[in-house]
Amino acid sequence: MTKRASIASLIPGSQDIYRKIVLEIADGIIGIDESGIIRLCNPAAENIFGWETGQLLGKPLEVVLPERMHSSHGMLVSNFLAGDTDARYMGQRSNGIEGRRSDGAGIHLGITILRTAAAGEPLMIAVVRDISERVRYQQDLKRLAETDPLSGLLNRRAFRDCVAQSLTRVSPVGSSLALFDLDDFKGVNDRYGHDAGDEVITRFADVLRTSTRANDFVGRWGGEEFIVFLPDTTPDAATAIVERIRAGFSDIDFHWERGAPVRLTVSAGIASGEIGQGELDAMVSCADKALYEAKRGGRNRLISTVMQQIALAS
């Protein structure tokens, strides 16, 4: 007799084995009837969803689901019970399935659903695993891969990806893009050291974060260059935002030596116009030309241009 066969022969002989598995397994087990009422619940499920012993029994499954799923979940249950598949794993997406704890907090779940029957009535069993920690770890890895470690802003690759995704949603108003270059940044490193240079980077990043809007994309383009994409933004509105950034940075006092505080400046080039998929490089090129003009004109200033005008002049 094989090992598998010997184990299998023990199972039908004792319901205690099933009971022990259900009560002690780390995965939650929830059983609902065809009306979506919870008829079976093990301690692990109560722990996962933050309920006291016995409180989940008799309640609708919606109490462990986010509100946005309430209207559609009943149809999903009906379709599964009427389907040809007896088991299905849910949670292939990176974030799994979202659940809700008793205190309203959201959790990420991996769920295997099984179709069976009890006392002649249909029963759907869900084996639930809390994967929130795994999801947080994946999100941390994603954030580290997309973030410039010093400034905390998007790195160049992530900035490009975010803008490319946003270009499917911009309106005919057009958009703007600004390139910034910290004036005399090399001189700061040479005179005060690289720690001072790092402080300049982080302080300017703070100005960018506090001066832009929630739907803007802000990144470190490389070295002392930064970039901001302003979707659905007219040239005048973009100029106002960039001027706020320029003025805000010039007001910062840096204290690296005895005596008077040090103040620094930044130059910027703005390109505005309608932009479609694959046209980011053209807009960056226009902004870069405007930035060059700002630097050549004396620094601590901004130059704004429209993409079509640049194209005609080049």
Secondary structure, 3 states (H helix, E strand, C coil): CCHHHHHHHHHHHCHHHHHHHHHHCCCEEEEECCCCEEEEECHHHHHHHCCCCCCCCCCEHHHHCCHHHHHHHHHHHHHHHHCCCCEEEECCCCCCEEEECCCCCEEEEEEEEEEEEECCEEEEEEEEEECHHHHHHHHHHHHHHHECCCCCCECHHHHHHHHHHHCCCCCCCCEEEEEEEECCHHHHHHHHCHHHHHHHHHHHHHHHHHHCCCCCEEEEEECCEEEEEECCCCHHHHHHHHHHHHHHHHCCCECCCCCCCECCCEEEEEEEECCCCCCHHHHHHHHHHHHHHHHHCCCCCEEEEEHHHHHHHC
